[in-house]
Amino acid sequence: MSWVKNTFSSSVGRKFAMALSALFLMIFLLQHFTINFISVLSKDTFNEISHFMGTNALVQFVLQPVLIFAVVYHFVMGFVLEIKNRNAREVKYAMNKGSANSTWFSRNMIVSGAVVLAFLGLHFYDFWIPEINVKYVQGDMSGLLADGSFRYYEELVHKFVDPVRVGIYVVAFVLLSMHLLHGFASAFQSMGARHAKYTPAIKKLGNIYAIAIPAGFIFIALFHHLTSH
Amino acid sequence: MSANKGLNLTLKVWRQKSQKEKGQMETYQVSDISPDSSFLEMMDILNEQLIEEGKEPVAFDHDCREGICGSCSMYINGEAHGPGREITTCQLHMREFKNGDTIYIEPWRAKAFPVIKDLVVDRSAFDRIMAAGGFISVNTSGNTQDANAIPIEKANADKAFDAATCIGCGACVASCKNASAMLFVSAKVSQFALLPQGRVEAKERVRNMVKVMDEEGFGNCSNTGACEVECPKGISIENIARMNREYLNATLKGE
C-alpha cells in the first residue's frame, strides 16, 4: 500500500484529500442547516428529526465517525499545509501586494478556518459533549425531558438566549462564509474537476452556497434569540 | 523624443553579497529617468551611477530584453515583474511610475530559489523538475516520424501550445503566497499530456515531476490564482486542474 502513502503525502494528493473532506463537510453542513431550519418552521418536526438523527445507528455509528474524521483531518491537514507553505518562503518580501492578484478570502483560509475551529470548540461544548454525555454516559436514549416532552427544541432555543453567544455565532458564520467563498470552487479545482462549460456554474453555485447557508444559520440564531424572550 | 519630464525616484533594492551572507534593503536615488526607458534600462543607469561612485553594481538577471527568455526576475513594488500584466520586467516601462515614487525591488522569494547575489536567484530547481519528465523519449535515429503526420484536435493543439509558451521565469513561484511551482509544472505536464506524442509517458511523467517538485521544497497550491494573474505568458490555472487530474489518474489508477 505504499502507493496510498506516496499519493496522500504528495502535494497534489494532500490537496485532493483536503478537497474530499471539504466536500463531505459541505454536504454535512447542508443537511445540518436543513434540520436547523425546520426548527423555525415546526417545533415538533424538529424534535422528531433530531431524535431520529440522535438515535439512528447508521447516523451515530457510521456517519458520525466519518464526520469526526473529516473534521479532524481537514483542520489538522489545514495547519500542516500552512506550516509547509510558510516554510517554502523563509525570507518574506519587504513589500508584497497580494490584493493585486488574489482575493483576501483565498489568501487567508487559515485565518477563517481557525475562527471556525474556535467556534466548533464552543459548539461541541454547547451541544455535542452534553449530547454524548446524556446518551452514552448517562444512558438516556429517550430524548425526553422530565415532563415527557422532547428536549431537543428546548436545548436549541436555550442556547440562543444569550446575546453574546448569538454574537459569537454570527461572527463565526461570517468567517465560514468567507472560507466557503474560496473553498467551494477551490475544492473542485484541487480534484482536477475543471471544465469550460461547468466551472463557471460551479463558481456561481459556490458563491450562492457560501452566502446562503451561513446567512441561513445566522437567521435561525437571530430568529430564536428574538422570539424566545 | 518624449515630451515627458525625467523621473526622480527612490529605489529600495535588496542587496546580498552571496548565498551564505545575509542581505538587506538599500536605498538609492536616481534622477531624470526617461519615462520611455525600460525598467532594466533604469537599473543600468543605477548601476552606472553606482560604478561611478565606486560602489558594487546591483546584480540582476537579464538576457533577451524582449520578453522571451524569462531571465529578468524582479519583484517590483510587491508584484512579480511589477504592476503590468502579461509582461516581463524588461517589458515594463518607467511610464508606469510617477515622479517621486518609491520603488521596492526584490528577488524572487522562495526556499527553492536561493538568492545567489542581490536580485539573482538560483532557479535550477526548475531544471531538475524538467529533467524528471519534461520531455518525450523519441528515437532520433534518422527515421523520426514527422510530428505533423499525426492528426491532433485543434482545441488540444491550441491548449498544448498555450501551455508550451511558459518561459520558466518563476514569476508563479514568486507570486504564490506558498511559493508553489504548480503553474510551471502543470504547464509542462499539460503541453505533453494534451498531445498524442506525450500521452505515452504521461503517467510516469506527472508522477516524477510532482515528486521532484515536492522534494525541491516548493509549497502547495491554495488555488488563489495569483500565479496566472502575474504570469507574463498568461498561463491558465486550468493547467493545474489538468495536472491534478493527470496525477490522481496516474497514482490512483496507474500501476
Chai-1 contact restraints between the chains, C-beta under 6 A:
chainA,res_idxA,chainB,res_idxB,connection_type,confidence,min_distance_angstrom,max_distance_angstrom,comment,restraint_id
A,T7,B,T251,contact,1.0,0.0,6.0,A-B,restraint_1
A,S10,B,V210,contact,1.0,0.0,6.0,A-B,restraint_2
A,S10,B,D214,contact,1.0,0.0,6.0,A-B,restraint_3
A,S11,B,D214,contact,1.0,0.0,6.0,A-B,restraint_4
A,S11,B,N220,contact,1.0,0.0,6.0,A-B,restraint_5
A,V12,B,V210,contact,1.0,0.0,6.0,A-B,restraint_6
A,V12,B,N244,contact,1.0,0.0,6.0,A-B,restraint_7
A,V12,B,Y247,contact,1.0,0.0,6.0,A-B,restraint_8
A,F16,B,L248,contact,1.0,0.0,6.0,A-B,restraint_9
A,L81,B,N220,contact,1.0,0.0,6.0,A-B,restraint_10
A,N85,B,N178,contact,1.0,0.0,6.0,A-B,restraint_11
A,N85,B,G219,contact,1.0,0.0,6.0,A-B,restraint_12
A,N85,B,N220,contact,1.0,0.0,6.0,A-B,restraint_13
A,A88,B,K111,contact,1.0,0.0,6.0,A-B,restraint_14
A,A88,B,N178,contact,1.0,0.0,6.0,A-B,restraint_15
A,A88,B,A179,contact,1.0,0.0,6.0,A-B,restraint_16
A,A88,B,F218,contact,1.0,0.0,6.0,A-B,restraint_17
A,A88,B,G219,contact,1.0,0.0,6.0,A-B,restraint_18
A,R89,B,R109,contact,1.0,0.0,6.0,A-B,restraint_19
A,R89,B,A110,contact,1.0,0.0,6.0,A-B,restraint_20
A,R89,B,A179,contact,1.0,0.0,6.0,A-B,restraint_21
A,E90,B,K111,contact,1.0,0.0,6.0,A-B,restraint_22
A,V91,B,R109,contact,1.0,0.0,6.0,A-B,restraint_23
A,Y93,B,E106,contact,1.0,0.0,6.0,A-B,restraint_24
A,Y93,B,R109,contact,1.0,0.0,6.0,A-B,restraint_25
A,A94,B,M25,contact,1.0,0.0,6.0,A-B,restraint_26
A,A94,B,Y104,contact,1.0,0.0,6.0,A-B,restraint_27
A,M95,B,G78,contact,1.0,0.0,6.0,A-B,restraint_28
A,M95,B,Y104,contact,1.0,0.0,6.0,A-B,restraint_29
A,N96,B,G78,contact,1.0,0.0,6.0,A-B,restraint_30
A,K97,B,G78,contact,1.0,0.0,6.0,A-B,restraint_31
A,K97,B,E79,contact,1.0,0.0,6.0,A-B,restraint_32
A,A100,B,E79,contact,1.0,0.0,6.0,A-B,restraint_33
A,N101,B,A226,contact,1.0,0.0,6.0,A-B,restraint_34
A,N101,B,V229,contact,1.0,0.0,6.0,A-B,restraint_35
A,N101,B,E230,contact,1.0,0.0,6.0,A-B,restraint_36
A,S102,B,T224,contact,1.0,0.0,6.0,A-B,restraint_37
A,S102,B,G225,contact,1.0,0.0,6.0,A-B,restraint_38
A,S102,B,A226,contact,1.0,0.0,6.0,A-B,restraint_39
A,S106,B,T224,contact,1.0,0.0,6.0,A-B,restraint_40
A,R107,B,K177,contact,1.0,0.0,6.0,A-B,restraint_41
A,R107,B,T224,contact,1.0,0.0,6.0,A-B,restraint_42
A,S186,B,N223,contact,1.0,0.0,6.0,A-B,restraint_43
A,Q189,B,N223,contact,1.0,0.0,6.0,A-B,restraint_44
A,Q189,B,A241,contact,1.0,0.0,6.0,A-B,restraint_45
A,G192,B,A241,contact,1.0,0.0,6.0,A-B,restraint_46
A,G192,B,N244,contact,1.0,0.0,6.0,A-B,restraint_47
A,G192,B,R245,contact,1.0,0.0,6.0,A-B,restraint_48
A,R194,B,E238,contact,1.0,0.0,6.0,A-B,restraint_49
A,R194,B,A241,contact,1.0,0.0,6.0,A-B,restraint_50
